Amino acid sequence: MYLSKTPFVMYKMSFLFVFAYVFCMIEEIKPNLFAFYSPNLGSNSYLLIGQRTVLVDASSENNSHDLLNAFASIGFTAGEIDAVLFTHGHADHFSGAKPFEGIEFKMHKLDADYVNNKDVMYTASHLVGSKYFPKISEFLEPGGTIEFEPFNLEVLHTPGHTQGSVCFFDHKQKLLFSGDLLFKGSVGRWDLPSGNKEQLINSLNSIKNLDFEILLPGHGILVKEQQQGNIEAALKVLSGVFI
């Protein structure tokens, strides 16, 4: 009796483990907004559902399966995504976009040219073991807006991590998608091609006066309070002052 039940028990436990694993990777931040947290070497990805369904960053190639499973758990498929907005041209943010080929891929031109030319060194593809390069079909214009109710994303050019890094700011929803400019208490690295510490400092200062309640970074956890203090902490990291 014990042996005959064991496979069923193991199957049930395995199913529950996978169910819990998938749901710990995706979180509903607020109505129509979901965050995918990378279980491997890759970025977070954000699903925005409005008049159009838009993805901010697509994580890395080795996370594609997990990303699709996470979306399936909330009732979405790859075919329902209308566009992917990339915060910058590093493979840990763009190489997971392969399942979405054929839709709009948007990135700042200063990074997009290197992605379209499949530049392994600039995109750091060799560091994450990715071989896929999306074809960037449209360039993001600094100061421009991408509107799909209930979201209205302003494109902010925030170089430093890369020369073509951008943030997406939704004034009405009080959201800032920061890419690798700003994390919780820290910043993105500036030692990769086109990275620049002084530009990173300037970009951080440029967002200090933005009125946002939720920071949605490229990696790590969301920040839902003390946004100005978090920026100041990041600036102290850059200045070598630690608290």
Backbone as CSV, one residue per row, in Angstrom:
resi,resn,N_x,N_y,N_z,CA_x,CA_y,CA_z,C_x,C_y,C_z
1,MET,0.838,-1.209,0.000,0.000,0.000,0.000,0.871,1.258,0.000
2,TYR,1.894,1.255,0.810,2.773,2.409,0.919,3.477,2.673,-0.410
3,LEU,3.978,1.581,-1.043,4.686,1.737,-2.299,3.763,2.197,-3.416
4,SER,2.537,1.707,-3.408,1.607,2.085,-4.472,1.177,3.538,-4.367
5,LYS,1.192,4.110,-3.160,0.792,5.508,-2.978,1.953,6.471,-3.194
6,THR,3.164,5.959,-3.058,4.318,6.847,-3.116,4.399,7.668,-4.397
7,PRO,4.229,7.067,-5.598,4.308,7.891,-6.810,3.274,9.000,-6.835
8,PHE,2.056,8.724,-6.344,1.019,9.750,-6.334,1.394,10.886,-5.393
9,VAL,1.899,10.499,-4.205,2.290,11.514,-3.221,3.426,12.365,-3.777
10,MET,4.402,11.700,-4.412,5.531,12.444,-4.966,5.069,13.364,-6.092
11,TYR,4.138,12.882,-6.927,3.617,13.703,-8.010,2.890,14.926,-7.452
12,LYS,2.081,14.697,-6.417,1.323,15.801,-5.811,2.264,16.827,-5.213
13,MET,3.302,16.338,-4.509,4.258,17.259,-3.910,5.007,18.030,-4.989
14,SER,5.366,17.334,-6.088,6.077,17.989,-7.177,5.204,19.065,-7.816
15,PHE,3.913,18.763,-8.016,2.990,19.743,-8.602,2.868,20.972,-7.706
16,LEU,2.742,20.738,-6.411,2.603,21.858,-5.480,3.867,22.710,-5.461
17,PHE,5.024,22.047,-5.593,6.287,22.778,-5.601,6.377,23.684,-6.826
18,VAL,6.031,23.125,-8.003,6.067,23.913,-9.236,5.069,25.056,-9.163
19,PHE,3.867,24.779,-8.643,2.831,25.808,-8.500,3.338,26.955,-7.636
20,ALA,3.945,26.612,-6.489,4.463,27.642,-5.586,5.629,28.375,-6.220
21,TYR,6.480,27.644,-6.965,7.655,28.236,-7.603,7.241,29.296,-8.619
22,VAL,6.251,28.952,-9.450,5.789,29.895,-10.465,5.193,31.129,-9.822
23,PHE,4.396,30.946,-8.778,3.715,32.090,-8.181,4.643,32.961,-7.360
24,CYS,5.791,32.420,-6.931,6.729,33.282,-6.216,7.527,34.134,-7.191
25,MET,7.469,33.798,-8.496,8.185,34.570,-9.504,7.360,35.723,-10.048
26,ILE,6.055,35.686,-9.895,5.222,36.748,-10.449,4.329,37.327,-9.355
27,GLU,4.206,38.639,-9.367,3.451,39.336,-8.324,2.584,40.417,-8.958
28,GLU,1.357,40.507,-8.499,0.494,41.609,-8.930,0.812,42.818,-8.070
29,ILE,1.340,43.836,-8.689,1.740,45.043,-7.962,0.529,45.926,-7.681
30,LYS,-0.322,46.050,-8.668,-1.571,46.784,-8.579,-2.407,46.321,-9.758
31,PRO,-3.668,46.690,-9.824,-4.467,46.231,-10.966,-3.789,46.540,-12.306
32,ASN,-3.719,45.538,-13.156,-3.156,45.662,-14.508,-1.639,45.749,-14.555
33,LEU,-0.972,45.495,-13.447,0.497,45.571,-13.425,1.065,44.390,-12.655
34,PHE,1.930,43.614,-13.341,2.540,42.430,-12.742,4.056,42.499,-12.877
35,ALA,4.756,41.977,-11.874,6.212,41.906,-11.901,6.655,40.456,-11.961
36,PHE,7.585,40.158,-12.878,8.243,38.857,-12.957,9.632,39.012,-12.382
37,TYR,9.947,38.211,-11.360,11.255,38.277,-10.722,12.119,37.126,-11.232
38,SER,13.246,37.456,-11.764,14.104,36.463,-12.391,14.626,35.439,-11.387
39,PRO,14.471,34.133,-11.692,15.026,33.096,-10.820,16.479,32.790,-11.161
40,ASN,16.963,33.341,-12.272,18.322,33.076,-12.737,19.011,34.391,-13.055
41,LEU,20.080,34.301,-13.819,20.802,35.498,-14.220,20.001,36.213,-15.301
42,GLY,19.269,37.208,-14.916,18.419,37.944,-15.842,17.696,39.037,-15.100
43,SER,17.072,39.918,-15.856,16.398,41.070,-15.246,14.985,40.720,-14.815
44,ASN,14.414,41.612,-14.020,12.974,41.582,-13.790,12.275,41.949,-15.104
45,SER,11.019,41.596,-15.183,10.199,41.949,-16.337,8.837,42.383,-15.819
46,TYR,8.253,43.397,-16.454,6.994,43.951,-15.967,5.930,43.897,-17.067
47,LEU,4.771,43.366,-16.699,3.649,43.221,-17.617,2.607,44.282,-17.307
48,LEU,2.316,45.142,-18.288,1.351,46.218,-18.132,0.177,45.947,-19.068
49,ILE,-1.018,45.875,-18.487,-2.200,45.486,-19.245,-3.157,46.667,-19.322
50,GLY,-3.344,47.171,-20.531,-4.255,48.284,-20.733,-4.899,48.182,-22.095
51,GLN,-5.023,49.312,-22.781,-5.523,49.281,-24.145,-4.631,48.412,-25.025
52,ARG,-3.371,48.348,-24.640,-2.430,47.408,-25.231,-1.761,46.650,-24.086
53,THR,-1.155,45.514,-24.405,-0.428,44.735,-23.402,1.056,44.873,-23.692
54,VAL,1.768,45.457,-22.743,3.160,45.859,-22.963,4.059,45.235,-21.905
55,LEU,5.246,44.859,-22.346,6.256,44.301,-21.465,7.390,45.308,-21.342
56,VAL,7.830,45.577,-20.108,9.035,46.378,-19.896,10.151,45.406,-19.547
57,ASP,11.097,45.266,-20.455,12.203,44.308,-20.386,11.675,42.871,-20.458
58,ALA,12.527,41.994,-20.977,12.088,40.617,-21.237,12.979,39.583,-20.560
59,SER,13.831,40.026,-19.635,14.753,39.137,-18.931,15.704,38.461,-19.916
60,SER,16.361,37.398,-19.486,17.385,36.758,-20.309,16.855,35.502,-20.990
61,GLU,17.609,35.034,-21.952,17.203,33.887,-22.750,16.949,32.651,-21.892
62,ASN,17.759,32.467,-20.861,17.581,31.275,-20.017,16.375,31.367,-19.094
63,ASN,15.691,32.510,-19.119,14.469,32.672,-18.318,13.195,32.627,-19.158
64,SER,13.319,32.419,-20.463,12.147,32.486,-21.338,11.047,31.526,-20.904
65,HIS,11.438,30.294,-20.582,10.449,29.290,-20.187,9.737,29.708,-18.900
66,ASP,10.506,30.176,-17.924,9.912,30.611,-16.659,9.009,31.820,-16.864
67,LEU,9.428,32.724,-17.744,8.630,33.922,-18.011,7.281,33.537,-18.614
68,LEU,7.294,32.648,-19.576,6.050,32.223,-20.214,5.159,31.463,-19.235
69,ASN,5.760,30.629,-18.399,4.978,29.905,-17.392,4.348,30.864,-16.392
70,ALA,5.095,31.883,-16.013,4.565,32.866,-15.065,3.380,33.603,-15.670
71,PHE,3.504,33.989,-16.939,2.392,34.669,-17.604,1.193,33.740,-17.756
72,ALA,1.457,32.480,-18.069,0.362,31.509,-18.209,-0.400,31.345,-16.907
73,SER,0.304,31.478,-15.786,-0.344,31.312,-14.483,-1.362,32.407,-14.199
74,ILE,-1.263,33.539,-14.914,-2.248,34.615,-14.749,-3.098,34.771,-16.011
75,GLY,-3.004,33.772,-16.895,-3.902,33.731,-18.035,-3.434,34.437,-19.282
76,PHE,-2.105,34.666,-19.418,-1.590,35.350,-20.599,-0.651,34.455,-21.391
77,THR,-0.644,34.656,-22.702,0.262,33.931,-23.583,1.146,34.926,-24.321
78,ALA,2.209,34.420,-24.931,3.131,35.284,-25.670,2.419,36.035,-26.784
79,GLY,1.427,35.401,-27.394,0.717,36.009,-28.504,-0.132,37.209,-28.133
80,GLU,-0.322,37.436,-26.831,-1.137,38.561,-26.385,-0.310,39.800,-26.063
81,ILE,1.011,39.690,-26.158,1.875,40.837,-25.897,1.981,41.664,-27.177
82,ASP,1.756,42.975,-27.064,1.770,43.857,-28.227,3.121,44.520,-28.472
83,ALA,3.878,44.755,-27.405,5.154,45.459,-27.560,6.049,45.169,-26.362
84,VAL,7.364,45.253,-26.600,8.340,45.161,-25.518,9.162,46.434,-25.525
85,LEU,9.219,47.090,-24.382,10.032,48.291,-24.187,11.269,47.897,-23.395
86,PHE,12.438,48.170,-23.950,13.684,47.797,-23.279,14.311,49.027,-22.613
87,THR,14.745,48.852,-21.380,15.382,49.962,-20.672,16.796,50.211,-21.163
88,HIS,17.456,49.189,-21.708,18.792,49.376,-22.277,19.212,48.110,-23.028
89,GLY,20.405,48.170,-23.626,20.821,47.123,-24.525,21.734,46.069,-23.957
90,HIS,21.423,45.544,-22.783,22.162,44.418,-22.219,21.333,43.144,-22.347
91,ALA,22.029,42.049,-22.646,21.344,40.794,-22.974,20.501,40.244,-21.837
92,ASP,20.846,40.561,-20.590,20.042,40.045,-19.481,18.678,40.726,-19.407
93,HIS,18.488,41.761,-20.225,17.198,42.450,-20.301,16.458,42.180,-21.617
94,PHE,17.200,41.835,-22.676,16.523,41.702,-23.978,16.485,40.286,-24.548
95,SER,17.382,39.392,-24.131,17.485,38.111,-24.846,16.339,37.150,-24.539
96,GLY,15.511,37.472,-23.543,14.327,36.658,-23.275,13.149,36.997,-24.167
97,ALA,13.367,37.883,-25.147,12.267,38.356,-25.993,11.974,37.451,-27.178
98,LYS,12.723,36.384,-27.344,12.543,35.533,-28.523,11.102,35.033,-28.701
99,PRO,10.396,34.636,-27.632,9.007,34.172,-27.825,8.058,35.253,-28.344
100,PHE,8.498,36.511,-28.323,7.631,37.616,-28.725,8.006,38.179,-30.099
101,GLU,8.814,37.477,-30.844,9.235,37.961,-32.154,8.028,38.303,-33.034
102,GLY,8.182,39.381,-33.795,7.108,39.805,-34.694,6.309,40.976,-34.173
103,ILE,6.525,41.341,-32.890,5.831,42.496,-32.334,6.799,43.678,-32.267
104,GLU,6.357,44.802,-31.730,7.207,45.986,-31.625,8.260,45.795,-30.533
105,PHE,9.516,46.000,-30.897,10.620,46.018,-29.948,11.192,47.434,-29.958
106,LYS,11.191,48.095,-28.797,11.600,49.498,-28.749,12.753,49.695,-27.765
107,MET,13.729,50.500,-28.179,14.917,50.774,-27.375,15.514,52.101,-27.838
108,HIS,16.261,52.752,-26.968,16.952,53.983,-27.364,17.974,53.657,-28.457
109,LYS,18.085,54.519,-29.443,18.945,54.266,-30.595,20.407,54.045,-30.220
110,LEU,20.888,54.730,-29.192,22.291,54.612,-28.814,22.665,53.193,-28.377
111,ASP,21.698,52.450,-27.890,21.920,51.040,-27.560,21.400,50.114,-28.658
112,ALA,20.300,50.521,-29.289,19.645,49.660,-30.272,20.563,49.330,-31.451
113,ASP,21.385,50.277,-31.865,22.286,50.017,-32.992,23.218,48.849,-32.693
114,TYR,23.682,48.750,-31.455,24.581,47.652,-31.079,23.827,46.325,-30.997
115,VAL,22.589,46.381,-30.539,21.779,45.163,-30.484,21.482,44.674,-31.893
116,ASN,21.084,45.581,-32.764,20.778,45.197,-34.142,22.010,44.684,-34.885
117,ASN,23.185,45.152,-34.492,24.427,44.674,-35.093,24.997,43.440,-34.378
118,LYS,24.261,42.958,-33.377,24.635,41.749,-32.628,26.043,41.858,-32.037
119,ASP,26.285,42.985,-31.393,27.578,43.241,-30.764,27.642,42.527,-29.418
120,VAL,28.410,41.460,-29.363,28.461,40.609,-28.175,29.065,41.349,-26.985
121,MET,30.114,42.108,-27.209,30.793,42.773,-26.103,29.953,43.917,-25.533
122,TYR,29.406,44.760,-26.407,28.610,45.889,-25.922,27.402,45.405,-25.130
123,THR,26.743,44.369,-25.626,25.508,43.890,-25.004,25.746,42.948,-23.834
124,ALA,27.014,42.615,-23.580,27.375,41.697,-22.491,26.707,40.326,-22.646
125,SER,26.436,39.950,-23.882,25.807,38.649,-24.128,26.697,37.507,-23.655
126,HIS,28.009,37.703,-23.764,28.945,36.657,-23.348,28.906,36.415,-21.845
127,LEU,28.460,37.392,-21.085,28.424,37.247,-19.628,27.221,36.438,-19.156
128,VAL,26.163,36.420,-19.946,24.953,35.686,-19.545,24.686,34.473,-20.430
129,GLY,25.598,34.222,-21.368,25.465,33.039,-22.208,24.310,33.087,-23.179
130,SER,23.942,34.295,-23.628,22.809,34.447,-24.542,23.295,34.609,-25.983
131,LYS,22.545,34.031,-26.897,22.876,34.127,-28.317,21.798,34.859,-29.120
132,TYR,20.645,35.074,-28.503,19.535,35.701,-29.224,19.638,37.223,-29.181
133,PHE,19.426,37.858,-30.336,19.382,39.312,-30.443,18.070,39.709,-31.117
134,PRO,17.217,40.467,-30.439,15.980,40.925,-31.090,16.293,41.979,-32.137
135,LYS,15.425,42.126,-33.089,15.538,43.205,-34.070,14.740,44.388,-33.559
136,ILE,15.442,45.433,-33.164,14.763,46.610,-32.622,14.105,47.363,-33.778
137,SER,12.788,47.455,-33.691,12.021,48.020,-34.810,11.738,49.504,-34.653
138,GLU,11.785,50.011,-33.430,11.499,51.425,-33.190,12.438,51.965,-32.126
139,PHE,12.806,53.230,-32.281,13.692,53.873,-31.321,12.880,54.721,-30.338
140,LEU,13.220,54.610,-29.067,12.572,55.411,-28.039,13.122,56.829,-28.075
141,GLU,12.223,57.792,-28.041,12.622,59.195,-28.087,12.551,59.802,-26.690
142,PRO,13.671,60.313,-26.170,13.647,60.972,-24.861,12.617,62.093,-24.830
143,GLY,11.809,62.100,-23.789,10.755,63.099,-23.665,9.455,62.685,-24.313
144,GLY,9.514,61.620,-25.093,8.301,61.123,-25.715,7.461,60.335,-24.731
145,THR,6.243,60.035,-25.103,5.353,59.271,-24.234,4.797,58.073,-24.990
146,ILE,4.547,57.028,-24.240,3.927,55.824,-24.772,2.634,55.639,-23.987
147,GLU,1.523,55.891,-24.647,0.232,55.923,-23.956,-0.617,54.727,-24.341
148,PHE,-1.064,54.009,-23.336,-2.013,52.913,-23.522,-2.782,52.793,-22.206
149,GLU,-3.878,53.494,-22.126,-4.645,53.592,-20.886,-4.802,52.228,-20.213
150,PRO,-4.599,52.218,-18.857,-4.463,53.358,-17.939,-3.024,53.848,-17.745
151,PHE,-2.107,53.445,-18.622,-0.714,53.833,-18.457,-0.313,54.905,-19.461
152,ASN,0.585,55.782,-19.014,1.155,56.806,-19.878,2.622,56.952,-19.478
153,LEU,3.504,56.304,-20.229,4.912,56.232,-19.857,5.724,57.311,-20.563
154,GLU,6.374,58.146,-19.780,7.297,59.137,-20.334,8.684,58.508,-20.409
155,VAL,9.343,58.696,-21.533,10.688,58.145,-21.733,11.713,59.150,-21.226
156,LEU,12.508,58.722,-20.250,13.562,59.563,-19.681,14.921,58.978,-20.064
157,HIS,15.750,59.758,-20.725,17.094,59.295,-21.069,17.985,59.422,-19.841
158,THR,18.466,58.285,-19.346,19.244,58.269,-18.096,20.531,57.481,-18.304
159,PRO,21.488,58.023,-19.065,22.733,57.302,-19.343,23.594,57.131,-18.100
160,GLY,24.535,56.223,-18.199,25.452,55.957,-17.093,25.762,54.482,-17.011
161,HIS,24.719,53.667,-16.929,24.905,52.214,-16.987,25.265,51.827,-18.416
162,THR,24.521,52.356,-19.376,24.890,52.370,-20.789,24.531,53.745,-21.320
163,GLN,25.058,54.061,-22.500,24.780,55.389,-23.059,23.332,55.551,-23.503
164,GLY,22.654,54.425,-23.758,21.268,54.492,-24.212,20.255,54.051,-23.181
165,SER,20.629,54.067,-21.914,19.699,53.656,-20.853,18.548,54.646,-20.715
166,VAL,17.366,54.108,-20.460,16.198,54.954,-20.217,15.437,54.438,-18.998
167,CYS,14.648,55.332,-18.428,13.640,54.974,-17.431,12.276,55.294,-18.036
168,PHE,11.256,54.663,-17.503,9.879,54.953,-17.910,9.128,55.465,-16.681
169,PHE,8.576,56.664,-16.804,7.914,57.320,-15.676,6.441,57.537,-15.990
170,ASP,5.598,57.018,-15.122,4.156,57.235,-15.245,3.735,58.193,-14.136
171,HIS,3.504,59.448,-14.520,3.183,60.487,-13.531,1.865,60.200,-12.824
172,LYS,0.871,59.787,-13.575,-0.453,59.564,-13.000,-0.457,58.368,-12.049
173,GLN,0.179,57.280,-12.472,0.216,56.074,-11.640,1.319,56.126,-10.592
174,LYS,2.210,57.121,-10.719,3.329,57.319,-9.786,4.258,56.091,-9.766
175,LEU,4.662,55.691,-10.978,5.532,54.533,-11.160,6.816,54.969,-11.862
176,LEU,7.942,54.390,-11.443,9.201,54.608,-12.150,9.851,53.255,-12.426
177,PHE,9.951,52.921,-13.714,10.665,51.723,-14.153,12.105,52.159,-14.421
178,SER,13.010,51.757,-13.544,14.339,52.367,-13.539,15.411,51.575,-14.274
179,GLY,15.082,50.400,-14.812,16.122,49.621,-15.459,17.273,49.381,-14.499
180,ASP,18.508,49.583,-14.984,19.672,49.390,-14.117,20.278,50.710,-13.655
181,LEU,19.474,51.763,-13.680,19.932,53.024,-13.090,19.910,52.945,-11.579
182,LEU,18.830,52.441,-11.024,18.610,52.509,-9.580,17.934,51.242,-9.082
183,PHE,18.492,50.695,-8.001,17.901,49.556,-7.300,17.573,50.007,-5.876
184,LYS,17.282,49.061,-5.031,17.084,49.398,-3.612,18.449,49.660,-2.981
185,GLY,18.746,50.937,-2.749,19.979,51.315,-2.075,21.234,51.163,-2.896
186,SER,21.108,50.956,-4.197,22.302,50.766,-5.007,22.035,51.192,-6.447
187,VAL,23.055,51.015,-7.284,22.991,51.455,-8.683,23.541,50.359,-9.584
188,GLY,23.324,50.544,-10.895,23.899,49.635,-11.868,25.389,49.894,-12.046
189,ARG,26.091,48.890,-12.534,27.533,49.029,-12.750,27.811,49.958,-13.928
190,TRP,29.014,50.535,-13.927,29.372,51.481,-14.984,30.687,51.087,-15.656
191,ASP,31.115,49.839,-15.434,32.403,49.390,-15.962,32.278,48.595,-17.260
192,LEU,31.078,48.501,-17.819,30.867,47.831,-19.098,30.902,48.863,-20.223
193,PRO,31.006,48.425,-21.493,31.100,49.378,-22.598,30.026,50.466,-22.557
194,SER,30.460,51.697,-22.686,29.679,52.945,-22.683,29.210,53.347,-21.296
195,GLY,29.539,52.563,-20.260,29.201,52.969,-18.902,30.010,54.176,-18.468
196,ASN,29.431,55.014,-17.623,30.104,56.245,-17.223,29.589,56.671,-15.846
197,LYS,30.477,56.731,-14.887,30.088,57.031,-13.508,29.485,58.423,-13.370
198,GLU,30.102,59.423,-14.009,29.591,60.786,-13.898,28.197,60.905,-14.502
199,GLN,27.976,60.234,-15.627,26.639,60.237,-16.214,25.635,59.555,-15.305
200,LEU,26.075,58.490,-14.624,25.194,57.789,-13.698,24.766,58.714,-12.561
201,ILE,25.722,59.477,-12.041,25.412,60.436,-10.978,24.427,61.495,-11.485
202,ASN,24.693,62.021,-12.677,23.802,63.038,-13.249,22.397,62.487,-13.471
203,SER,22.316,61.240,-13.924,21.002,60.641,-14.167,20.233,60.441,-12.874
204,LEU,20.935,60.029,-11.825,20.276,59.884,-10.523,19.763,61.235,-10.034
205,ASN,20.571,62.257,-10.190,20.129,63.590,-9.773,18.928,64.060,-10.595
206,SER,18.853,63.615,-11.849,17.765,64.065,-12.719,16.412,63.473,-12.325
207,ILE,16.418,62.380,-11.557,15.136,61.780,-11.154,14.768,62.114,-9.707
208,LYS,15.605,62.902,-9.039,15.377,63.175,-7.617,14.056,63.884,-7.344
209,ASN,13.616,64.693,-8.283,12.398,65.475,-8.049,11.144,64.843,-8.647
210,LEU,11.274,63.634,-9.185,10.097,62.954,-9.718,9.198,62.484,-8.583
211,ASP,7.926,62.594,-8.789,6.958,62.170,-7.777,6.475,60.755,-8.099
212,PHE,7.149,59.762,-7.518,6.727,58.379,-7.745,6.644,57.636,-6.407
213,GLU,5.733,56.697,-6.352,5.500,55.934,-5.122,6.073,54.525,-5.180
214,ILE,6.267,54.004,-6.399,6.807,52.655,-6.544,7.969,52.690,-7.526
215,LEU,9.125,52.211,-7.087,10.282,52.029,-7.944,10.295,50.576,-8.401
216,LEU,10.301,50.382,-9.730,10.319,49.050,-10.313,11.668,48.871,-11.014
217,PRO,12.651,48.321,-10.323,14.018,48.266,-10.851,14.247,47.086,-11.787
218,GLY,15.385,47.123,-12.466,15.732,46.047,-13.375,16.096,44.756,-12.674
219,HIS,16.517,44.856,-11.432,16.886,43.674,-10.650,16.483,43.906,-9.198
220,GLY,16.174,42.819,-8.499,15.890,42.924,-7.081,14.460,43.332,-6.781
221,ILE,14.264,43.726,-5.535,12.911,43.978,-5.043,12.429,45.387,-5.369
222,LEU,11.118,45.555,-5.373,10.518,46.859,-5.576,10.727,47.723,-4.343
223,VAL,10.724,49.023,-4.560,10.817,49.976,-3.449,9.508,50.745,-3.400
224,LYS,8.830,50.698,-2.256,7.504,51.300,-2.146,7.445,52.427,-1.127
225,GLU,8.593,52.859,-0.658,8.607,53.961,0.307,9.967,54.654,0.274
226,GLN,10.021,55.845,0.838,11.263,56.610,1.008,12.087,56.666,-0.275
227,GLN,11.444,57.099,-1.361,12.116,57.104,-2.659,13.304,58.069,-2.700
228,GLN,13.150,59.240,-2.125,14.251,60.193,-2.140,15.431,59.693,-1.308
229,GLY,15.120,59.064,-0.194,16.178,58.488,0.634,16.912,57.370,-0.085
230,ASN,16.181,56.618,-0.883,16.805,55.535,-1.642,17.754,56.091,-2.695
231,ILE,17.357,57.176,-3.355,18.236,57.808,-4.339,19.480,58.360,-3.663
232,GLU,19.297,59.000,-2.510,20.448,59.545,-1.784,21.406,58.428,-1.367
233,ALA,20.859,57.289,-0.956,21.706,56.153,-0.584,22.511,55.669,-1.786
234,ALA,21.883,55.650,-2.957,22.577,55.232,-4.176,23.688,56.217,-4.535
235,LEU,23.411,57.508,-4.379,24.435,58.518,-4.652,25.620,58.387,-3.690
236,LYS,25.348,58.012,-2.452,26.422,57.805,-1.487,27.277,56.603,-1.856
237,VAL,26.635,55.589,-2.416,27.391,54.428,-2.905,28.379,54.897,-3.993
238,LEU,27.925,55.741,-4.885,28.779,56.228,-5.964,29.889,57.139,-5.464
239,SER,29.619,57.845,-4.383,30.633,58.745,-3.843,31.585,58.035,-2.879
240,GLY,31.294,56.765,-2.602,32.148,56.001,-1.700,31.817,56.208,-0.241
241,VAL,30.680,56.882,0.030,30.229,57.093,1.399,29.160,56.055,1.721
242,PHE,29.416,55.239,2.727,28.472,54.179,3.061,27.845,54.433,4.437
243,ILE,26.567,54.071,4.536,25.865,54.317,5.806,25.345,52.998,6.350
